[in-house]
Amino acid sequence: MLEAARKAKVPVAVHLDHGQDHEILIRAMKLGFSSIMFDGAHLQLEENIRQTNEISKIAKALGVSVEAELGKILRPEGGGDEEEEEEYDPDDIYTNPKEAKTFIENTNIDALAVAYGTAHGVYTKEPVLDFDRLQLIKDITGMPLVMHGGSGLDEAAYVKSIQCGIRKLNYYSNMAFEVANTIQSKLNENRAQNKKSYYHDLSKWAMEAIQEDIVRTMRIFGSAGKA
C-alpha cells in the first residue's frame, strides 16, 4: 500500500483503521502510514481519553493524523453476520454529544468517528440515521466527523450526513458486493454464449467495475476533482 501511494499521481493517505494495539499502531506509523485510528470505543470514557492521548503524542511527533471513536457502530468491522438484526436503544450505543464534547476538550485528535445509525457491511434493512444527534455533535465539537459503515446508503443520506459534519466516509462493502455481482453476471453471460472465461478476464472486469463505482461514489460525496 505504501509503495502504491508513493507512486500515485494524486495525494494518497495510507490509513490504519480500527487500531486497538498500540504496538501495531506505532509500527504502522514508523513504516510510513500517514493516518491511524485508535478505536477505544469499547473503553470507559476516561480510559479512552487516556489511551487516545498516549498514542496521539507519538503520532504528532511523527506528523501522523489521528482518528478516534466514540459510540458503537452497528455490526463489527468486516460486516459481521449481515443476517442478524440487532435490537438496541440508540441512547445506549450512539455517540453521546456531551461525552463527545468532553472527549474533544481532553484529547488532541484530528477527526472523530461517531455512531448515529450506520452499520459495517451491507444493509439488510433501511438504516435509521439520527441526523439531529450528528448535527449537535458537529456544533458542540467543531471537529471533522467520520462515518463508518458508509456502504449502501441512498444519495440523500450521504448528502445530509456531509451537511451535518461528516468529512470522511469509510466505504467498501457495497463496492465489493456490486463488483462481485458484476463479475458473476459476466461469467453467466459468457457461459450462456458458450464462451470461455479466464482469470485475467476477472481481473479486468473487477478493475473496471471498481473504477465505475468509485467515480460514481466520489461524485455523490462531492470529492471528485479535489485531490
KAWO-V254512 format. One record per pair of residues at least 12 apart in sequence whose ideal C-beta (glycine too) atoms are under 10 Angstrom apart, sorted by the first residue. I is the first residue (numbers start at 1). J is the second residue. Records with the same first field share a line. If there is no record, write none. Layout:
# KAWO-V254512
I: J + J
This chain:
# KAWO-V254512
1: 14 + 15 + 16 + 31 + 32 + 33
2: 14 + 28 + 31 + 32 + 33 + 34
3: 32
5: 32 + 33 + 34
6: 32
8: 227
9: 227
10: 226 + 227
11: 34 + 226 + 227
12: 34 + 227
13: 33 + 34 + 35 + 65 + 168
14: 28 + 31 + 32 + 33 + 34 + 35 + 36 + 64
15: 28 + 33 + 34 + 35 + 36 + 37 + 64 + 65 + 67 + 168 + 170
16: 28 + 29 + 31 + 33 + 34 + 35 + 36 + 37 + 38 + 64 + 67
17: 35 + 36 + 37 + 39 + 67 + 77 + 113 + 146 + 148 + 170 + 172
18: 37 + 38 + 39 + 41 + 67 + 69 + 73 + 76 + 77 + 78 + 113 + 120 + 148 + 170
19: 33 + 36 + 37 + 38 + 39 + 40 + 55 + 67
20: 37 + 38 + 39 + 40 + 41 + 42 + 43 + 51
21: 38
22: 38 + 51 + 54 + 55 + 58
24: 36
25: 37 + 38 + 39 + 55 + 58 + 59 + 64 + 66
26: 55 + 58 + 59 + 62 + 64
28: 64
29: 55 + 58 + 59 + 61 + 62 + 63 + 64 + 66
30: 58 + 62 + 64
32: 62 + 64
33: 59 + 62 + 64 + 65
34: 62 + 63 + 64 + 65
35: 59 + 64 + 65 + 66 + 67 + 110 + 111 + 168
36: 55 + 56 + 58 + 59 + 62 + 64 + 65 + 66 + 67 + 68
37: 55 + 65 + 66 + 67 + 68 + 69 + 109 + 111 + 113 + 146 + 148 + 170
38: 51 + 52 + 53 + 54 + 55 + 56 + 59 + 66 + 67 + 68 + 69 + 107 + 109
39: 51 + 52 + 67 + 68 + 69 + 73 + 77 + 113 + 148
40: 52 + 55 + 68 + 69 + 70 + 103
41: 68 + 69 + 70 + 71 + 72 + 73 + 93 + 95 + 113 + 114 + 115 + 148
42: 69 + 72
45: 70 + 96 + 99 + 100 + 102 + 103 + 106
46: 102 + 106
48: 68 + 69 + 70 + 99 + 103 + 106 + 107
49: 68 + 99 + 102 + 103 + 104 + 105 + 106 + 107
50: 106 + 107
51: 68 + 107
52: 66 + 67 + 68 + 69 + 70 + 103 + 106 + 107 + 108 + 109
53: 66 + 68 + 106 + 107 + 108 + 109
55: 68 + 109
56: 68 + 107 + 108 + 109 + 110
57: 108
59: 108 + 109 + 110
60: 108 + 109 + 110
64: 110
65: 109 + 110 + 111 + 144
66: 107 + 108 + 109 + 110 + 111 + 112
67: 109 + 110 + 111 + 112 + 113 + 144 + 146 + 148 + 168
68: 103 + 104 + 107 + 109 + 110 + 111 + 112 + 113 + 143 + 146
69: 95 + 103 + 109 + 111 + 112 + 113 + 114 + 115 + 146 + 148
70: 94 + 95 + 96 + 97 + 99 + 100 + 102 + 103 + 104 + 112 + 113 + 114 + 115 + 137
71: 90 + 92 + 93 + 94 + 95 + 96 + 99 + 100 + 112 + 113 + 114 + 115 + 116 + 133 + 137 + 148
72: 86 + 88 + 92 + 93 + 94 + 95 + 115
73: 93 + 94 + 95 + 113 + 114 + 115 + 116 + 117 + 118 + 119 + 120 + 147 + 148 + 149 + 170
74: 86 + 88 + 93 + 94 + 115 + 117 + 118 + 119 + 120 + 121 + 123 + 127 + 148 + 149
75: 118 + 119 + 120 + 121 + 122 + 123 + 124 + 149
76: 119 + 120 + 121
77: 120 + 121 + 148 + 149 + 170
78: 120 + 121 + 172 + 173
79: 119 + 120 + 121 + 122 + 149 + 151 + 172 + 173 + 176 + 177
80: 119 + 120 + 121
81: 121 + 124
82: 119 + 120 + 121 + 122 + 123 + 124 + 173 + 177
83: 124
84: 124
85: 119 + 124 + 125
86: 119
90: 115 + 116 + 117 + 128 + 130 + 133
91: 130 + 133
93: 115 + 117
94: 114 + 115 + 116 + 117 + 129 + 130 + 133 + 134 + 137
95: 112 + 113 + 114 + 115 + 116 + 130 + 133 + 134 + 136 + 137 + 145
96: 114 + 115 + 133 + 137
97: 114 + 132 + 133 + 134 + 135 + 136 + 137 + 138 + 139 + 140 + 141
98: 136 + 137 + 140
99: 137
100: 112 + 114 + 133 + 136 + 137 + 138 + 140 + 141 + 143 + 145
101: 136 + 137 + 139 + 140 + 141 + 142 + 143
102: 141
103: 141 + 143
104: 137 + 140 + 141 + 142 + 143
105: 141
107: 143
109: 143 + 144
110: 143 + 144 + 146 + 168
111: 143 + 144 + 145 + 146 + 167 + 168
112: 137 + 138 + 141 + 143 + 144 + 145 + 146 + 165 + 167 + 168
113: 145 + 146 + 147 + 148 + 166 + 168 + 170
114: 130 + 133 + 134 + 137 + 138 + 141 + 143 + 145 + 146 + 147 + 148 + 165 + 166
115: 130 + 133 + 134 + 147 + 148 + 149
116: 128 + 129 + 130 + 131 + 132 + 133 + 134 + 135 + 137 + 145 + 147 + 161 + 164 + 166
117: 129 + 130 + 131 + 133 + 134 + 149 + 153 + 157 + 161
118: 147 + 148 + 149 + 150 + 151 + 152 + 153 + 157 + 161 + 166 + 169 + 170
119: 148 + 149 + 150 + 151 + 152 + 173
120: 148 + 149 + 150 + 151 + 170 + 172 + 173
121: 149 + 151 + 152 + 172 + 173 + 174 + 176 + 177
122: 149 + 151 + 152 + 173 + 174 + 176 + 177 + 178
123: 149 + 151 + 152 + 153 + 173 + 174
124: 152
126: 152 + 153 + 154 + 157
127: 149 + 152 + 153 + 154 + 157
129: 147 + 153 + 157 + 160 + 161 + 164
130: 164
131: 157 + 160 + 161 + 163 + 164 + 165
132: 164
133: 164
134: 147 + 160 + 161 + 163 + 164 + 165 + 166
135: 160 + 163 + 164 + 165
136: 164 + 165
137: 164 + 165
138: 163 + 164 + 165 + 166 + 167
139: 164 + 165
141: 165
142: 165
143: 165 + 167
144: 165 + 166 + 167 + 168
145: 161 + 162 + 164 + 165 + 166 + 167 + 168
146: 165 + 166 + 167 + 168 + 169 + 170
147: 161 + 162 + 165 + 166 + 167 + 168 + 169 + 170 + 171
148: 168 + 169 + 170 + 171
149: 169 + 170 + 171 + 172 + 173
150: 166 + 168 + 169 + 170 + 171 + 172 + 173 + 174 + 217 + 221
151: 169 + 170 + 171 + 172 + 173 + 174 + 175 + 176 + 177 + 178 + 217
152: 171 + 173 + 174 + 175 + 177 + 178
153: 169 + 171 + 174 + 220
154: 220
155: 216 + 217 + 219 + 220 + 221
156: 220
158: 171 + 217 + 220 + 221 + 222
159: 220 + 221 + 222
161: 221
162: 220 + 221 + 222 + 223
166: 221
168: 221 + 223
169: 217 + 220 + 221 + 223
171: 213 + 214 + 217 + 218 + 220 + 221
174: 213 + 217
175: 209 + 210 + 212 + 213 + 214 + 216 + 217
176: 206 + 210 + 213
177: 213
178: 209 + 210 + 212 + 213 + 216
179: 205 + 206 + 207 + 208 + 209 + 210 + 212 + 213
180: 206 + 209
181: 209
182: 205 + 206 + 208 + 209 + 210 + 212 + 213
183: 197 + 201 + 202 + 203 + 205 + 206 + 209
184: 205
185: 205 + 209
186: 201 + 202 + 204 + 205 + 208 + 209
187: 201 + 202 + 205
